Amino acid sequence: MNIYLEIFTCFAKIGAFTIGGGYAMIPVMQREIVDVWQCIANDTFVNFIGIAESTPGPIAINMATFIGSAEGGVFGAALATLGVVLPSFLIILLNFV
């Protein structure tokens, strides 16, 4: 499968099925990215958590951006960020329609 499609679908699934905010998404991201997908080592994932906590903005979006960038460059970072944000955006949008 295309790496960019995998990045987007993985983070869209995380964004759609995780309830509780960014900190609740971290264990789900770790399971998907480190254990299932096996594209990033656990040490690198823990380093991304530290960087995401010190960077301004929501931690889930920062984590998605860093992981997407590590796997797919700038386009991967954009797709991972879009994937984690899009489900919540669509739910909010449908609530107002």
All heavy atoms as an XYZ file, in Angstrom:
722
protein
N       0.847     -1.174      0.000
C       0.000      0.000      0.000
C       0.903      1.251      0.000
O       2.006      1.228      0.512
C      -0.916      0.002      1.223
C      -1.978      1.082      1.113
S      -2.982      1.431      2.570
C      -3.717     -0.075      3.000
N       0.403      2.310     -0.536
C       1.125      3.560     -0.586
C       1.387      4.066      0.840
O       0.505      4.051      1.684
C       0.286      4.571     -1.381
C       1.026      5.847     -1.649
O       2.173      6.020     -1.254
N       0.349      6.744     -2.324
N       2.610      4.529      1.108
C       2.983      4.983      2.451
C       2.129      6.165      2.897
O       1.750      6.274      4.062
C       4.492      5.305      2.525
C       4.913      5.657      3.958
C       4.850      6.452      1.606
C       4.905      4.512      4.892
N       1.787      7.046      1.974
C       0.991      8.219      2.332
C      -0.446      7.832      2.684
O      -1.027      8.399      3.599
C       1.015      9.254      1.209
C       2.402      9.783      0.952
C       3.041      9.580     -0.260
C       3.089     10.483      1.945
C       4.313     10.060     -0.490
C       4.361     10.962      1.737
C       4.976     10.753      0.519
O       6.235     11.229      0.309
N      -0.986      6.875      1.990
C      -2.322      6.387      2.317
C      -2.322      5.692      3.674
O      -3.252      5.850      4.468
C      -2.829      5.448      1.220
C      -4.246      4.905      1.383
C      -5.252      6.053      1.396
C      -4.553      3.926      0.278
N      -1.271      4.945      3.954
C      -1.151      4.286      5.255
C      -1.056      5.301      6.379
O      -1.683      5.133      7.431
C       0.075      3.378      5.284
C      -0.082      2.100      4.519
C       1.137      1.206      4.660
O       1.857      1.324      5.674
O       1.363      0.394      3.760
N      -0.264      6.355      6.178
C      -0.133      7.402      7.201
C      -1.485      8.042      7.467
O      -1.907      8.195      8.613
C       0.908      8.458      6.767
C       2.319      7.879      6.810
C       0.819      9.705      7.638
C       3.381      8.777      6.220
N      -2.186      8.422      6.388
C      -3.473      9.093      6.556
C      -4.493      8.193      7.234
O      -5.169      8.610      8.183
C      -4.009      9.584      5.210
C      -5.339     10.258      5.326
C      -5.423     11.551      5.805
C      -6.502      9.594      4.988
C      -6.649     12.183      5.938
C      -7.732     10.207      5.116
C      -7.805     11.505      5.588
N      -4.629      6.955      6.785
C      -5.649      6.072      7.364
C      -5.330      5.712      8.816
O      -6.243      5.606      9.638
C      -5.817      4.789      6.533
O      -4.558      4.139      6.392
C      -6.405      5.097      5.173
N      -4.064      5.534      9.131
C      -3.678      5.212     10.505
C      -4.064      6.352     11.446
O      -4.688      6.129     12.491
C      -2.182      4.942     10.581
S      -1.583      4.580     12.237
N      -3.738      7.574     11.077
C      -4.038      8.693     11.958
C      -5.511      9.078     11.924
O      -6.037      9.583     12.921
C      -3.131      9.883     11.638
C      -1.755      9.698     12.199
C      -0.720      9.246     11.405
C      -1.500      9.940     13.536
C       0.546      9.057     11.926
C      -0.245      9.751     14.078
C       0.776      9.305     13.271
N      -6.193      8.833     10.825
C      -7.633      9.066     10.788
C      -8.350      8.090     11.718
O      -9.301      8.461     12.411
C      -8.166      8.943      9.362
N      -7.877      6.857     11.748
C      -8.453      5.864     12.660
C      -8.200      6.267     14.114
O      -9.098      6.175     14.953
C      -7.850      4.492     12.372
C      -8.411      3.386     13.223
C      -7.938      2.023     12.777
C      -6.444      1.878     12.954
N      -5.962      0.499     12.763
N      -7.006      6.748     14.407
C      -6.689      7.192     15.760
C      -7.561      8.383     16.136
O      -8.114      8.442     17.231
C      -5.186      7.539     15.876
C      -4.348      6.269     15.783
C      -4.898      8.282     17.171
C      -2.857      6.514     15.629
N      -7.707      9.332     15.232
C      -8.516     10.511     15.503
C      -9.996     10.206     15.643
O     -10.706     10.857     16.397
N     -10.465      9.207     14.930
C     -11.899      8.896     14.950
C     -12.319      8.075     16.160
O     -13.433      8.236     16.662
C     -12.280      8.141     13.674
N     -11.466      7.202     16.629
C     -11.886      6.253     17.656
C     -11.274      6.480     19.032
O     -11.454      5.653     19.915
C     -11.591      4.826     17.196
C     -12.371      4.442     15.976
C     -11.748      4.252     14.765
C     -13.745      4.308     16.049
C     -12.473      3.913     13.640
C     -14.486      3.972     14.932
C     -13.841      3.774     13.718
N     -10.569      7.581     19.221
C     -10.004      7.880     20.528
C     -10.821      8.983     21.180
O     -11.009     10.046     20.610
C      -8.534      8.335     20.404
O      -7.798      7.350     19.690
C      -7.925      8.516     21.775
N     -11.300      8.703     22.376
C     -12.094      9.677     23.128
C     -11.278     10.097     24.340
O     -10.737      9.262     25.052
C     -13.435      9.070     23.577
C     -14.255      8.683     22.347
C     -14.202     10.036     24.460
C     -15.491      7.901     22.660
N     -11.171     11.408     24.554
C     -10.488     11.893     25.746
C      -9.390     12.889     25.468
O      -8.699     13.310     26.380
N      -9.200     13.281     24.229
C      -8.209     14.305     23.929
C      -6.861     13.746     23.549
O      -6.680     12.545     23.342
N      -5.898     14.652     23.465
C      -4.569     14.314     22.977
C      -3.814     13.330     23.840
O      -3.143     12.430     23.331
N      -3.903     13.496     25.161
C      -3.175     12.580     26.035
C      -3.752     11.169     25.995
O      -3.031     10.203     26.229
C      -3.153     13.113     27.469
C      -2.207     14.287     27.611
C      -2.680     15.579     27.705
C      -0.839     14.088     27.619
C      -1.822     16.654     27.810
C       0.040     15.143     27.718
C      -0.459     16.432     27.823
O       0.399     17.489     27.919
N      -5.019     11.036     25.683
C      -5.614      9.710     25.530
C      -5.182      9.059     24.221
O      -5.239      7.836     24.083
C      -7.128      9.802     25.590
N      -4.756      9.868     23.252
C      -4.323      9.333     21.959
C      -2.909      8.764     21.996
O      -2.563      7.948     21.152
C      -4.382     10.430     20.895
C      -5.755     10.811     20.482
S      -5.672     12.024     19.157
C      -7.394     12.391     18.952
N      -2.108      9.167     22.958
C      -0.708      8.730     22.989
C      -0.565      7.214     23.092
O       0.184      6.613     22.319
C       0.068      9.465     24.101
C       0.200     10.941     23.723
C       1.443      8.853     24.302
C       0.833     11.788     24.797
N      -1.258      6.516     24.016
C      -1.118      5.052     24.050
C      -1.634      4.368     22.785
O      -1.074      3.362     22.350
C      -1.940      4.623     25.259
C      -2.189      5.842     26.050
C      -2.076      6.998     25.135
N      -2.682      4.929     22.182
C      -3.210      4.354     20.939
C      -2.194      4.549     19.820
O      -1.946      3.637     19.022
C      -4.573      4.984     20.585
C      -5.104      4.418     19.290
C      -5.561      4.766     21.703
N      -1.598      5.741     19.753
C      -0.546      5.982     18.751
C       0.630      5.045     18.960
O       1.172      4.499     18.005
C      -0.052      7.433     18.835
C      -0.936      8.448     18.210
S      -0.110     10.049     18.263
C      -1.469     11.113     17.827
N       1.013      4.846     20.213
C       2.143      3.965     20.492
C       1.842      2.540     20.038
O       2.686      1.886     19.442
C       2.485      3.987     21.969
C       3.710      3.168     22.292
C       4.120      3.299     23.735
O       3.348      3.749     24.585
N       5.341      2.899     24.032
N       0.631      2.070     20.325
C       0.277      0.707     19.901
C       0.283      0.595     18.384
O       0.827     -0.355     17.827
C      -1.086      0.318     20.464
C      -1.477     -1.113     20.153
C      -2.821     -1.443     20.730
N      -3.799     -0.410     20.416
C      -4.719     -0.522     19.457
N      -4.793     -1.624     18.746
N      -5.571      0.442     19.219
N      -0.324      1.567     17.705
C      -0.429      1.509     16.245
C       0.926      1.716     15.562
O       1.285      0.968     14.656
C      -1.421      2.555     15.729
C      -2.860      2.219     15.998
C      -3.331      1.006     15.237
O      -2.981      0.848     14.048
O      -4.052      0.192     15.828
N       1.655      2.725     15.989
C       2.889      3.105     15.295
C       4.054      2.201     15.676
O       4.802      1.744     14.811
C       3.231      4.586     15.589
C       2.090      5.513     15.161
C       4.531      4.987     14.921
C       1.742      5.454     13.706
N       4.233      1.947     16.972
C       5.398      1.177     17.431
C       5.150     -0.321     17.347
O       5.995     -1.072     16.851
C       5.785      1.592     18.874
C       6.915      0.733     19.401
C       6.165      3.059     18.917
N       3.989     -0.781     17.815
C       3.743     -2.220     17.907
C       3.195     -2.821     16.612
O       3.697     -3.825     16.130
C       2.781     -2.521     19.057
C       3.352     -2.098     20.403
O       4.587     -2.024     20.519
O       2.559     -1.836     21.329
N       2.153     -2.223     16.059
C       1.502     -2.794     14.879
C       2.244     -2.424     13.599
O       2.613     -3.285     12.806
C       0.018     -2.348     14.815
C      -0.636     -2.838     13.540
C      -0.741     -2.832     16.030
N       2.434     -1.139     13.391
C       3.048     -0.655     12.142
C       4.555     -0.864     12.131
O       5.165     -1.047     11.091
C       2.685      0.807     11.978
C       2.658      1.311     10.583
C       2.595      0.580      9.442
C       2.695      2.672     10.186
N       2.587      1.411      8.355
C       2.640      2.705      8.793
C       2.752      3.865     10.868
C       2.654      3.892      8.070
C       2.754      5.038     10.152
C       2.708      5.032      8.773
N       5.193     -0.817     13.289
C       6.623     -1.036     13.495
C       7.492     -0.168     12.587
O       8.473     -0.635     12.013
C       6.977     -2.509     13.314
C       6.333     -3.402     14.323
C       6.687     -4.855     14.136
O       7.277     -5.241     13.132
N       6.323     -5.673     15.093
N       7.142      1.095     12.497
C       7.931      1.995     11.655
C       8.825      2.899     12.480
O       9.790      3.456     11.949
C       7.017      2.820     10.756
S       5.917      3.889     11.667
N       8.540      3.056     13.760
C       9.343      3.903     14.637
C       9.668      3.097     15.889
O       8.799      2.396     16.430
C       8.577      5.198     15.006
C       8.422      6.069     13.763
C       9.277      5.971     16.100
C       7.645      7.327     13.986
N      10.901      3.210     16.355
C      11.304      2.516     17.576
C      10.658      3.181     18.790
O      10.282      4.352     18.749
C      12.821      2.541     17.713
N      10.537      2.425     19.863
C       9.910      2.947     21.073
C      10.691      4.136     21.634
O      10.091      5.083     22.140
C       9.781      1.843     22.114
C       8.843      2.226     23.233
O       7.848      2.904     23.010
N       9.160      1.800     24.442
N      12.024      4.100     21.581
C      12.828      5.224     22.069
C      12.543      6.493     21.279
O      12.448      7.577     21.856
C      14.318      4.891     21.981
C      14.716      3.763     22.902
O      13.954      3.490     23.861
O      15.769      3.151     22.676
N      12.410      6.373     19.979
C      12.098      7.529     19.139
C      10.705      8.052     19.464
O      10.495      9.261     19.514
C      12.184      7.139     17.655
O      13.469      6.581     17.397
C      11.971      8.339     16.760
N       9.770      7.160     19.694
C       8.409      7.566     20.047
C       8.406      8.351     21.355
O       7.733      9.375     21.468
C       7.497      6.341     20.143
C       6.060      6.680     20.351
C       5.262      7.015     19.270
C       5.505      6.684     21.617
C       3.924      7.345     19.450
C       4.177      7.004     21.813
C       3.391      7.342     20.723
N       9.144      7.889     22.342
C       9.225      8.588     23.622
C       9.872      9.960     23.439
O       9.445     10.942     24.058
C       9.984      7.730     24.660
C      10.269      8.508     25.929
C       9.199      6.478     24.977
N      10.876     10.055     22.574
C      11.477     11.351     22.280
C      10.467     12.287     21.621
O      10.447     13.487     21.912
C      12.704     11.193     21.385
C      13.873     10.576     22.101
O      13.971     10.642     23.329
N      14.767      9.963     21.348
N       9.636     11.752     20.730
C       8.593     12.563     20.092
C       7.594     13.082     21.128
O       7.096     14.200     21.000
C       7.856     11.776     19.018
C       8.605     11.638     17.726
C       8.275     10.646     16.827
C       9.629     12.503     17.382
C       8.947     10.515     15.623
C      10.304     12.396     16.189
C       9.966     11.396     15.306
N       7.294     12.290     22.148
C       6.389     12.748     23.203
C       6.994     13.959     23.918
O       6.318     14.958     24.153
C       6.076     11.620     24.211
C       5.258     10.522     23.549
C       5.331     12.170     25.429
C       5.059      9.298     24.427
N       8.264     13.870     24.261
C       8.931     14.981     24.928
C       8.966     16.240     24.078
O       8.720     17.344     24.572
N       9.232     16.077     22.792
C       9.260     17.224     21.894
C       7.858     17.792     21.712
O       7.661     19.009     21.711
C       9.868     16.828     20.539
C      11.336     16.449     20.712
C       9.743     17.966     19.533
C      11.945     15.788     19.493
N       6.857     16.925     21.587
C       5.482     17.380     21.380
C       4.943     18.113     22.598
O       4.156     19.050     22.457
C       4.582     16.195     21.037
N       5.363     17.693     23.796
C       4.908     18.383     24.997
C       5.541     19.757     25.134
O       4.942     20.659     25.699
C       5.209     17.551     26.242
C       4.278     16.379     26.404
C       4.537     15.609     27.685
O       5.617     15.759     28.286
O       3.643     14.848     28.082
N       6.752     19.931     24.635
C       7.424     21.224     24.757
C       7.121     22.163     23.590
O       7.465     23.331     23.645
C       8.936     21.021     24.871
O       9.435     20.418     23.699
N       6.477     21.663     22.549
C       6.113     22.477     21.402
C       4.714     23.043     21.621
O       3.824     22.323     22.062
C       6.123     21.619     20.115
O       7.384     20.977     20.007
C       5.873     22.445     18.889
N       4.503     24.341     21.311
C       3.155     24.904     21.480
C       2.134     24.201     20.588
O       2.425     23.852     19.444
C       3.316     26.366     21.039
C       4.761     26.637     21.088
C       5.466     25.336     20.867
N       0.942     24.002     21.112
C      -0.134     23.379     20.358
C      -0.584     22.087     20.997
O       0.021     21.596     21.952
N      -1.665     21.527     20.474
C      -2.183     20.260     21.013
C      -1.193     19.114     20.803
O      -0.588     18.981     19.739
C      -3.458     20.023     20.209
C      -3.802     21.337     19.602
C      -2.525     22.073     19.434
N      -1.045     18.295     21.808
C      -0.039     17.234     21.762
C      -0.347     16.196     20.688
O       0.567     15.682     20.043
C       0.144     16.579     23.149
C       1.369     15.665     23.136
C      -1.094     15.849     23.579
C       1.817     15.207     24.493
N      -1.612     15.886     20.454
C      -1.953     14.874     19.446
C      -1.589     15.366     18.048
O      -1.079     14.590     17.229
C      -3.431     14.542     19.510
N      -1.821     16.632     17.783
C      -1.476     17.185     16.470
C       0.036     17.249     16.308
O       0.576     16.918     15.245
C      -2.134     18.563     16.284
C      -3.650     18.410     16.267
C      -1.640     19.241     15.017
C      -4.403     19.711     16.277
N       0.745     17.648     17.364
C       2.207     17.689     17.296
C       2.789     16.294     17.083
O       3.710     16.113     16.282
C       2.778     18.308     18.564
C       2.470     19.774     18.694
O       2.144     20.438     17.712
N       2.559     20.291     19.902
N       2.261     15.305     17.804
C       2.753     13.933     17.636
C       2.504     13.433     16.218
O       3.377     12.811     15.609
C       2.073     12.997     18.641
C       2.543     13.144     20.056
S       4.203     12.520     20.318
C       3.946     10.780     20.083
N       1.312     13.681     15.693
C       1.002     13.249     14.338
C       1.935     13.922     13.330
O       2.418     13.271     12.397
C      -0.456     13.577     14.009
N       2.194     15.199     13.536
C       3.078     15.920     12.623
C       4.490     15.354     12.669
O       5.113     15.141     11.624
C       3.089     17.419     12.973
O       1.753     17.909     12.958
C       3.924     18.200     11.989
N       5.014     15.101     13.862
C       6.378     14.586     13.979
C       6.500     13.171     13.408
O       7.457     12.863     12.698
C       6.837     14.596     15.440
C       6.976     15.976     16.017
C       6.635     16.227     17.321
C       7.434     17.031     15.246
C       6.759     17.493     17.862
C       7.560     18.300     15.769
C       7.225     18.534     17.083
N       5.542     12.313     13.705
C       5.599     10.944     13.195
C       5.423     10.928     11.680
O       6.134     10.220     10.964
C       4.552     10.060     13.897
C       4.905      9.908     15.375
C       4.452      8.698     13.227
C       3.819      9.275     16.217
N       4.476     11.714     11.177
C       4.279     11.802      9.733
C       5.500     12.338      9.018
O       5.860     11.874      7.934
N       6.168     13.303      9.633
C       7.389     13.861      9.049
C       8.516     12.833      9.032
O       9.275     12.752      8.068
C       7.824     15.088      9.846
O       9.048     15.583      9.385
N       8.605     12.046     10.093
C       9.654     11.020     10.147
C       9.441      9.939      9.103
O      10.394      9.374      8.573
C       9.701     10.399     11.542
N       8.182      9.643      8.779
C       7.889      8.563      7.841
C       7.700      9.022      6.402
O       8.023      8.284      5.485
C       6.634      7.807      8.292
C       6.854      6.971      9.516
C       8.000      6.002      9.333
O       7.978      5.205      8.379
O       8.920      6.043     10.148
N       7.163     10.212      6.198
C       6.840     10.622      4.836
C       7.245     12.031      4.467
O       6.708     12.580      3.505
N       8.128     12.645      5.242
C       8.570     13.994      4.932
C       7.466     15.019      5.187
O       6.569     14.812      6.013
N       7.531     16.112      4.466
C       6.576     17.203      4.659
C       5.161     16.764      4.283
O       4.194     17.072      4.985
C       7.007     18.442      3.843
C       5.969     19.538      3.913
C       8.350     18.953      4.315
N       5.020     16.040      3.185
C       3.696     15.576      2.757
C       3.127     14.563      3.755
O       1.932     14.575      4.057
C       3.781     14.983      1.355
C       2.445     14.730      0.720
C       1.537     15.753      0.525
C       2.094     13.450      0.322
C       0.303     15.518     -0.054
C       0.864     13.195     -0.266
C      -0.027     14.248     -0.449
N       3.973     13.707      4.294
C       3.530     12.768      5.317
C       3.091     13.474      6.586
O       2.122     13.073      7.220
N       3.802     14.551      6.958
C       3.419     15.334      8.134
C       2.066     15.987      7.916
O       1.215     15.996      8.816
C       4.471     16.393      8.431
N       1.838     16.527      6.733
C       0.551     17.164      6.428
C      -0.582     16.143      6.448
O      -1.665     16.416      6.988
C       0.620     17.862      5.078
N      -0.355     14.970      5.884
C      -1.400     13.941      5.857
C      -1.699     13.393      7.250
O      -2.858     13.140      7.581
C      -1.003     12.808      4.923
C      -1.120     13.109      3.439
C      -0.592     11.941      2.623
C      -2.547     13.408      3.064
N      -0.664     13.201      8.067
C      -0.881     12.708      9.426
C      -1.657     13.733     10.249
O      -2.580     13.381     10.984
C       0.451     12.391     10.091
N      -1.304     15.001     10.096
C      -2.008     16.055     10.813
C      -3.460     16.145     10.362
O      -4.379     16.239     11.179
C      -1.303     17.406     10.610
O       0.067     17.274     11.014
C      -1.961     18.505     11.399
N      -3.668     16.092      9.060
C      -5.028     16.122      8.526
C      -5.818     14.898      8.990
O      -6.992     15.005      9.352
C      -4.997     16.184      7.000
C      -6.348     16.236      6.302
C      -7.032     17.570      6.603
C      -6.166     16.063      4.804
N      -5.184     13.751      9.009
C      -5.857     12.523      9.421
C      -6.309     12.548     10.864
O      -7.387     12.070     11.194
N      -5.501     13.124     11.759
C      -5.874     13.136     13.167
C      -6.902     14.227     13.466
O      -7.684     14.105     14.409
C      -4.611     13.261     14.063
C      -4.137     14.684     14.195
C      -4.848     12.656     15.418
N      -6.967     15.274     12.641
C      -7.886     16.388     12.879
C      -9.222     16.194     12.160
O     -10.269     16.598     12.664
C      -7.228     17.714     12.443
C      -8.206     18.857     12.450
C      -6.050     18.029     13.327
N      -9.207     15.588     10.991
C     -10.387     15.500     10.138
C     -11.602     14.829     10.791
O     -12.715     15.344     10.661
C     -10.031     14.812      8.816
C     -11.072     14.886      7.717
C     -11.310     16.337      7.310
C     -10.620     14.067      6.522
N     -11.470     13.712     11.504
C     -12.665     13.107     12.098
C     -13.387     14.042     13.081
O     -14.607     14.165     13.041
C     -12.131     11.866     12.816
C     -10.891     11.522     12.093
C     -10.300     12.832     11.674
N     -12.629     14.709     13.938
C     -13.257     15.639     14.877
C     -13.894     16.809     14.144
O     -14.994     17.255     14.494
C     -12.214     16.173     15.866
O     -11.668     15.126     16.607
N     -13.210     17.307     13.131
C     -13.748     18.420     12.353
C     -15.066     18.033     11.685
O     -16.027     18.797     11.707
C     -12.726     18.866     11.312
C     -13.225     19.953     10.409
C     -13.326     21.255     10.865
C     -13.606     19.675      9.110
C     -13.800     22.260     10.041
C     -14.081     20.663      8.277
C     -14.175     21.966      8.743
N     -15.115     16.848     11.105
C     -16.343     16.409     10.436
C     -17.492     16.206     11.425
O     -18.639     16.538     11.123
C     -16.084     15.129      9.648
C     -15.192     15.279      8.419
C     -14.941     13.923      7.777
C     -15.797     16.251      7.435
N     -17.199     15.677     12.602
C     -18.240     15.487     13.611
C     -18.796     16.834     14.059
O     -20.011     17.012     14.186
C     -17.700     14.668     14.800
C     -17.461     13.225     14.372
C     -18.660     14.729     15.994
C     -16.702     12.400     15.373
N     -17.917     17.795     14.270
C     -18.368     19.135     14.661
C     -19.152     19.783     13.545
O     -20.200     20.406     13.752
C     -17.170     19.999     15.084
C     -16.570     19.465     16.372
C     -17.571     21.458     15.249
C     -15.232     20.061     16.729
N     -18.686     19.633     12.308
C     -19.368     20.215     11.162
C     -20.754     19.610     10.988
O     -21.730     20.336     10.737
C     -18.536     20.008      9.895
C     -19.063     20.646      8.621
C     -18.996     22.166      8.737
C     -18.245     20.177      7.424
N     -20.884     18.311     11.135
C     -22.184     17.650     10.987
C     -23.142     18.027     12.112
O     -24.362     17.984     11.928
C     -22.013     16.138     10.934
C     -21.374     15.597      9.654
C     -21.132     14.102      9.790
C     -22.226     15.907      8.458
N     -22.602     18.407     13.250
C     -23.435     18.814     14.367
C     -24.142     20.140     14.075
O     -25.232     20.383     14.581
C     -22.595     18.924     15.631
C     -23.441     19.069     16.866
O     -24.581     18.637     16.899
N     -22.867     19.681     17.887
N     -23.538     20.975     13.267
C     -24.109     22.289     12.959
C     -24.967     22.292     11.706
O     -25.615     23.280     11.410
C     -23.011     23.336     12.828
C     -22.401     23.700     14.145
C     -21.101     23.379     14.422
C     -23.155     24.364     15.101
C     -20.537     23.711     15.642
C     -22.607     24.701     16.314
C     -21.291     24.366     16.599
N     -24.959     21.216     10.968
C     -25.749     21.168      9.728
C     -27.139     20.665      9.990
O     -27.474     19.981     10.838
C     -25.042     20.296      8.668
C     -25.921     20.092      7.467
C     -23.735     20.932      8.295
